[in-house]
Amino acid sequence: MKLNHPLMHNNFSNSDMNAVRKLIKNKNLILTQSKKVLEFEKKWSKWLGVKHSVFVNSGSSANFISMLILKSLSTKKREIIVPTLTWVSDINSVIMSGFRPVFVDIDPRTLSMDQDQVLKKINKNTLAIFVTHVQGFNGLSDKLLKKIKNKNIFLIEDVCESHGATFRGKKLGTYGLISNFSFYYAHHMSTIEGGMICTNNKKIYEQARIFRSHGMARESKNPQFQKQMIKKYPKLSPQFIFLHPTFNFRNNEIGAVIGINQLKRLNKNNHVRTKNLKLFLSLLDPNKYRTDYNTTGSSNYAFPVIFKNKNFKFRERFELTLKKYNIEFRRGNAGGGNQLRQPYLKPYLGKINFRKFPEVEHVHFFGYYIGNYPNLNGSKIKKICSILNKINF
């Protein structure tokens, strides 16, 4: 009997579609970025607990714009400490902005960066720490936050897989100078495609708006700044002053309306996801799979299934079993595992000693995730765990 368990199920409700239908019935319809985008940004800021948010067309675009902003702020510091387990756009945005990525291994209990290794890698050239909160786990610590504050190092948070997760009772995405979110279909909430850039810094907010829309000065929506630019460039049309080389990363009114509607049920859905994770980990065989995660403040994105020991034969049986029951899976967890093994990095890095990154290497070869979503019931979770637990070494 096949379970037919996808990575995500029914992330768009009838209510979402009704909100879209209501939008497109309006006269003088504007579907490109307009009033609903601004409304979504304000409501998202209030939910998260930040002053400013900028809605873009993907989490990857949010990553890229964040790095462009850092580049505009940068002195001579050119290094950004990054995780080895993350989505590819985090690393690409660092490289494409002219920075040097400095990689660290992961903490097996959070799948985020190993805090001790981060602290060891900090030097006079470190501009920022780009932390990824993987699969709903928190990647911050008091020790890290204190160190980067004392060293005047920027913190950038990738919260694309961790909407609503907290550290010390405060939402992730509120600690960094800039934080990024993704609203891809399989994430906690979706706007079809989409992302958000969040900050408490007004200047950075204005820059994010400029970088989102072709680098145009008028997109800052700061009248004083616009007057300064018009005065500085008197031979240019005031409406077409392009300050930076960038592209169009805007989103649209349909995505915003869906986002506004989905935001209403996000807290409730996150509660169910967290409950599902606790049940899943309690049922999983700890002799075969890792179950000792730091779940404090977590907001689970997908169930992590990481083998306790290295075993390629077990891996083969594991994958065949999941395929047999039609349980969709991804190997390598976030972004397919160890980013250091990806071909896009070869031109930028020398020879890599993978033995220096044992934890991410283990996840790369023996780590998986499978779907967790709000309408997943406990009986199905029990069936999945029973199937996983019966796989022989």
C-alpha positions as CSV (number, residue, x, y, z in Angstrom):
1,M,0.0,0.0,0.0
2,K,1.4,3.4,-1.1
3,L,1.1,6.3,1.3
4,N,1.4,9.0,-1.3
5,H,3.2,11.4,1.0
6,P,4.5,14.5,-0.9
7,L,6.9,17.2,0.5
8,M,4.0,19.6,0.6
9,H,0.2,19.3,0.3
10,N,-2.5,21.8,-0.1
11,N,-0.6,25.0,0.7
12,F,-3.2,27.1,-1.1
13,S,-6.7,27.1,0.3
14,N,-10.1,28.0,-1.2
15,S,-9.9,31.2,1.0
16,D,-6.6,32.2,-0.8
17,M,-8.2,31.7,-4.2
18,N,-11.3,33.7,-3.1
19,A,-9.1,36.5,-2.1
20,V,-7.5,36.5,-5.6
21,R,-10.9,36.4,-7.3
22,K,-12.0,39.4,-5.2
23,L,-8.9,41.3,-6.3
24,I,-9.3,40.7,-10.1
25,K,-12.9,41.9,-10.0
26,N,-11.8,45.4,-9.2
27,K,-12.1,48.1,-11.9
28,N,-8.9,49.8,-13.2
29,L,-7.0,46.7,-12.1
30,I,-3.3,47.0,-11.3
31,L,-1.6,43.6,-10.8
32,T,2.0,44.7,-10.8
33,Q,3.5,46.0,-7.5
34,S,1.0,48.4,-5.9
35,K,-1.2,48.9,-2.8
36,K,-1.6,45.3,-1.8
37,V,2.2,44.7,-1.9
38,L,2.6,47.6,0.6
39,E,-0.2,46.3,2.7
40,F,1.4,42.8,2.9
41,E,4.8,44.4,3.8
42,K,3.2,46.3,6.7
43,K,1.3,43.3,8.0
44,W,4.4,41.0,7.7
45,S,6.5,43.6,9.6
46,K,3.9,43.7,12.4
47,W,3.8,39.8,12.6
48,L,7.6,39.5,12.6
49,G,8.3,42.4,14.9
50,V,10.4,44.7,12.6
51,K,9.9,48.2,11.3
52,H,10.4,47.6,7.6
53,S,9.8,44.8,5.1
54,V,10.3,44.7,1.3
55,F,8.4,42.1,-0.8
56,V,10.4,40.6,-3.6
57,N,10.0,37.8,-6.2
58,S,11.9,35.1,-4.3
59,G,14.0,34.4,-1.2
60,S,17.0,34.2,-3.6
61,S,16.4,37.7,-4.7
62,A,16.2,38.7,-1.0
63,N,19.6,37.1,-0.5
64,F,21.1,38.9,-3.5
65,I,19.7,42.3,-2.5
66,S,21.0,41.9,1.0
67,M,24.5,41.3,-0.2
68,L,24.3,44.3,-2.6
69,I,23.3,46.4,0.4
70,L,26.3,45.1,2.4
71,K,28.5,45.9,-0.5
72,S,27.3,49.5,-0.5
73,L,28.0,49.7,3.3
74,S,31.3,47.8,3.1
75,T,34.7,49.2,4.0
76,K,37.7,47.1,3.1
77,K,36.3,43.9,4.8
78,R,35.6,41.3,2.2
79,E,34.9,38.1,4.1
80,I,31.5,36.7,5.0
81,I,31.2,33.6,7.2
82,V,28.7,31.2,5.7
83,P,27.3,27.7,6.5
84,T,28.1,24.6,4.4
85,L,24.5,23.4,4.7
86,T,22.3,26.0,3.1
87,W,20.5,26.9,-0.1
88,V,22.7,27.7,-3.0
89,S,21.6,31.4,-3.4
90,D,23.0,32.3,0.0
91,I,26.5,31.4,-1.3
92,N,26.0,32.7,-4.8
93,S,24.8,36.1,-3.5
94,V,28.0,36.4,-1.5
95,I,30.2,35.5,-4.5
96,M,28.3,37.6,-7.0
97,S,28.6,40.6,-4.8
98,G,32.4,40.3,-4.7
99,F,32.8,38.9,-1.2
100,R,34.8,35.8,-0.2
101,P,32.7,33.1,1.5
102,V,34.4,31.5,4.6
103,F,32.8,28.1,5.3
104,V,32.2,26.4,8.6
105,D,30.8,23.0,9.6
106,I,27.4,22.5,11.2
107,D,26.0,21.7,14.6
108,P,24.3,18.3,14.4
109,R,21.6,19.4,16.9
110,T,20.5,22.4,14.9
111,L,21.9,21.8,11.4
112,S,23.0,25.4,11.5
113,M,26.5,26.7,11.7
114,D,28.8,25.4,14.5
115,Q,29.1,28.4,16.8
116,D,32.6,27.6,18.0
117,Q,33.9,27.3,14.5
118,V,32.3,30.6,13.6
119,L,34.0,32.4,16.5
120,K,37.4,30.9,15.4
121,K,37.0,32.1,11.8
122,I,36.3,35.7,12.8
123,N,39.2,38.0,11.9
124,K,39.9,41.6,10.9
125,N,38.5,40.9,7.4
126,T,35.1,39.6,8.6
127,L,32.3,41.8,7.4
128,A,29.3,39.6,8.3
129,I,28.0,36.3,9.5
130,F,25.3,34.9,7.2
131,V,23.4,32.4,9.3
132,T,20.9,30.0,7.9
133,H,18.2,28.8,10.3
134,V,17.8,25.3,8.7
135,Q,14.4,23.5,8.7
136,G,12.9,25.5,11.5
137,F,15.8,25.2,14.0
138,N,17.3,28.2,15.7
139,G,20.9,28.9,14.7
140,L,21.7,31.7,17.2
141,S,23.3,31.7,20.6
142,D,24.1,34.4,23.2
143,K,27.8,33.8,22.7
144,L,27.6,34.5,19.0
145,L,25.5,37.6,19.3
146,K,27.7,39.0,22.0
147,K,30.9,38.4,20.0
148,I,29.6,40.0,16.7
149,K,28.3,43.0,18.6
150,N,31.7,43.6,20.3
151,K,33.5,43.1,16.9
152,N,31.0,45.3,15.0
153,I,30.2,42.5,12.6
154,F,27.0,42.4,10.7
155,L,24.5,39.6,11.2
156,I,22.4,38.5,8.2
157,E,19.7,35.9,8.8
158,D,18.3,33.5,6.3
159,V,14.9,32.5,7.8
160,C,13.5,31.0,4.6
161,E,12.8,27.6,6.2
162,S,12.0,28.9,9.7
163,H,9.0,31.3,9.7
164,G,8.0,31.8,13.3
165,A,10.9,30.1,15.0
166,T,12.3,31.9,18.0
167,F,15.4,32.5,20.1
168,R,14.7,33.5,23.7
169,G,11.1,34.2,22.9
170,K,11.9,36.6,20.0
171,K,11.3,35.7,16.4
172,L,14.2,34.7,14.2
173,G,14.7,37.4,11.6
174,T,14.6,40.2,14.2
175,Y,18.2,39.8,15.4
176,G,20.1,40.6,12.2
177,L,20.8,43.8,10.5
178,I,18.9,42.2,7.6
179,S,16.8,39.1,7.4
180,N,15.5,37.1,4.4
181,F,12.4,35.0,4.1
182,S,11.1,32.8,1.3
183,F,7.4,32.2,0.3
184,Y,8.1,29.3,-2.0
185,Y,5.3,26.7,-2.4
186,A,6.7,24.2,0.1
187,H,7.5,26.6,2.9
188,H,5.5,27.6,5.9
189,M,3.4,29.9,3.8
190,S,3.5,30.7,0.1
191,T,2.8,33.5,-2.3
192,I,3.4,31.2,-5.3
193,E,7.0,32.5,-5.6
194,G,8.2,35.3,-3.3
195,G,10.5,36.5,-0.6
196,M,10.8,39.3,2.0
197,I,13.7,41.5,3.1
198,C,13.3,42.7,6.7
199,T,15.2,45.3,8.8
200,N,14.8,47.9,11.5
201,N,17.2,50.3,9.7
202,K,15.4,53.0,7.6
203,K,18.3,53.6,5.3
204,I,18.7,49.9,4.6
205,Y,14.9,49.7,3.9
206,E,15.2,52.5,1.4
207,Q,18.2,50.8,-0.3
208,A,16.3,47.5,-0.5
209,R,13.5,49.3,-2.3
210,I,16.0,50.9,-4.7
211,F,17.8,47.6,-5.4
212,R,14.5,45.9,-5.9
213,S,13.5,48.2,-8.8
214,H,16.3,48.7,-11.3
215,G,18.3,50.9,-8.9
216,M,16.0,53.8,-9.3
217,A,16.3,56.7,-6.8
218,R,12.6,57.4,-6.8
219,E,11.9,53.9,-5.4
220,S,13.3,54.9,-2.0
221,K,10.1,56.9,-1.3
222,N,12.3,59.4,0.6
223,P,11.5,62.9,-0.7
224,Q,14.6,64.4,0.9
225,F,16.9,61.8,-0.6
226,Q,15.2,62.1,-4.0
227,K,15.7,65.9,-4.0
228,Q,19.4,65.3,-3.2
229,M,19.8,62.9,-6.2
230,I,18.0,65.3,-8.5
231,K,20.3,68.1,-7.5
232,K,23.3,65.8,-7.8
233,Y,22.4,64.7,-11.3
234,P,20.7,67.7,-12.9
235,K,21.2,66.4,-16.5
236,L,19.0,63.3,-15.8
237,S,15.3,63.0,-15.8
238,P,14.2,63.1,-12.1
239,Q,12.1,59.9,-12.7
240,F,15.0,58.0,-14.2
241,I,18.0,58.2,-12.0
242,F,19.6,54.8,-11.8
243,L,22.0,54.6,-8.9
244,H,23.1,51.0,-8.9
245,P,23.5,48.1,-11.3
246,T,20.7,45.8,-10.5
247,F,17.5,44.3,-12.0
248,N,13.8,44.1,-11.4
249,F,13.1,41.9,-8.4
250,R,9.5,43.2,-7.7
251,N,6.6,40.9,-6.9
252,N,2.9,41.5,-7.7
253,E,-0.5,42.1,-6.2
254,I,-1.7,38.5,-6.6
255,G,1.2,37.2,-4.6
256,A,0.6,39.9,-2.0
257,V,-3.1,39.1,-1.6
258,I,-2.3,35.4,-1.1
259,G,0.4,36.4,1.4
260,I,-2.0,38.6,3.4
261,N,-4.5,35.8,3.5
262,Q,-2.0,33.1,4.4
263,L,-0.5,35.2,7.2
264,K,-3.8,35.0,9.1
265,R,-3.3,31.2,9.7
266,L,0.5,31.1,9.9
267,N,0.7,30.9,13.7
268,K,-1.9,28.2,13.9
269,N,-0.2,26.2,11.1
270,N,3.2,26.6,12.8
271,H,1.8,25.2,16.1
272,V,0.6,22.1,14.2
273,R,3.9,21.7,12.4
274,T,5.8,21.8,15.8
275,K,3.4,19.3,17.3
276,N,3.9,17.0,14.3
277,L,7.7,17.2,14.7
278,K,7.6,16.2,18.3
279,L,5.4,13.2,17.5
280,F,7.7,12.2,14.6
281,L,10.9,12.4,16.7
282,S,9.3,10.5,19.6
283,L,8.4,7.6,17.3
284,L,11.5,7.4,15.3
285,D,14.0,4.7,16.2
286,P,17.0,6.4,18.0
287,N,19.2,3.4,17.2
288,K,18.8,4.1,13.5
289,Y,18.2,7.8,13.2
290,R,19.2,11.0,15.0
291,T,16.5,12.3,17.3
292,D,18.5,14.5,19.6
293,Y,17.8,18.0,18.1
294,N,17.6,21.3,19.9
295,T,13.9,22.0,19.3
296,T,13.6,24.9,21.6
297,G,11.8,27.7,19.8
298,S,11.7,25.6,16.5
299,S,9.1,26.0,13.8
300,N,9.5,22.9,11.7
301,Y,9.6,23.1,7.9
302,A,10.2,19.4,7.1
303,F,11.0,16.2,9.1
304,P,14.8,15.6,9.3
305,V,15.7,11.9,8.8
306,I,19.4,11.6,9.4
307,F,21.1,8.2,9.9
308,K,22.8,7.7,13.2
309,N,25.7,5.8,11.5
310,K,27.3,5.8,8.1
311,N,25.9,2.9,6.1
312,F,25.5,3.0,2.3
313,K,23.7,-0.4,2.2
314,F,21.2,0.9,4.7
315,R,20.9,4.1,2.5
316,E,20.1,2.0,-0.5
317,R,17.3,0.1,1.3
318,F,16.0,3.3,2.8
319,E,15.6,5.0,-0.5
320,L,14.0,1.9,-2.1
321,T,11.6,1.7,0.7
322,L,10.5,5.3,0.5
323,K,10.0,5.0,-3.2
324,K,8.0,1.8,-2.7
325,Y,5.5,3.6,-0.4
326,N,5.6,6.8,-2.5
327,I,7.1,8.9,0.3
328,E,8.7,11.9,-1.4
329,F,12.2,12.7,0.0
330,R,15.2,14.9,-0.6
331,R,18.7,13.7,0.3
332,G,21.3,16.1,1.8
333,N,18.7,18.2,3.7
334,A,18.9,21.9,3.0
335,G,20.2,22.6,-0.5
336,G,21.3,19.0,-1.3
337,G,23.9,18.7,1.4
338,N,27.5,20.0,1.6
339,Q,27.7,23.1,-0.7
340,L,31.5,22.6,-0.8
341,R,30.9,19.6,-3.1
342,Q,28.9,21.6,-5.7
343,P,30.6,22.4,-9.1
344,Y,29.7,26.1,-9.0
345,L,32.2,26.7,-6.2
346,K,35.2,25.0,-7.9
347,P,36.5,28.2,-9.6
348,Y,36.4,30.1,-6.2
349,L,37.9,27.6,-3.8
350,G,41.1,25.6,-3.8
351,K,41.3,21.9,-2.9
352,I,38.9,21.1,-0.1
353,N,39.7,18.8,2.7
354,F,36.3,17.4,3.4
355,R,37.5,15.7,6.6
356,K,37.5,19.1,8.2
357,F,33.7,19.2,7.8
358,P,32.6,15.9,9.2
359,E,29.1,16.9,10.3
360,V,27.9,18.3,7.0
361,E,29.6,15.4,5.2
362,H,27.5,13.0,7.3
363,V,24.3,14.9,6.4
364,H,25.3,15.1,2.8
365,F,25.5,11.3,2.4
366,F,23.1,10.1,5.1
367,G,20.7,12.9,5.7
368,Y,17.1,13.4,4.3
369,Y,14.0,15.3,4.9
370,I,10.4,14.4,4.2
371,G,7.2,16.5,4.2
372,N,5.5,18.0,7.3
373,Y,2.4,20.2,6.8
374,P,-0.6,21.4,8.8
375,N,-3.1,18.9,7.4
376,L,-0.9,15.9,8.2
377,N,-2.5,13.8,10.9
378,G,-1.0,11.8,13.6
379,S,-2.0,8.4,12.2
380,K,-0.1,9.0,9.0
381,I,3.0,10.1,11.0
382,K,2.8,6.9,12.9
383,K,2.6,4.9,9.7
384,I,5.6,6.7,8.2
385,C,7.7,6.1,11.4
386,S,6.7,2.4,11.4
387,I,7.9,2.1,7.8
388,L,11.2,3.9,8.6
389,N,11.8,1.9,11.7
390,K,11.3,-1.5,10.0
391,I,14.1,-0.9,7.5
392,N,16.9,-3.3,8.3
393,F,20.6,-2.3,8.7
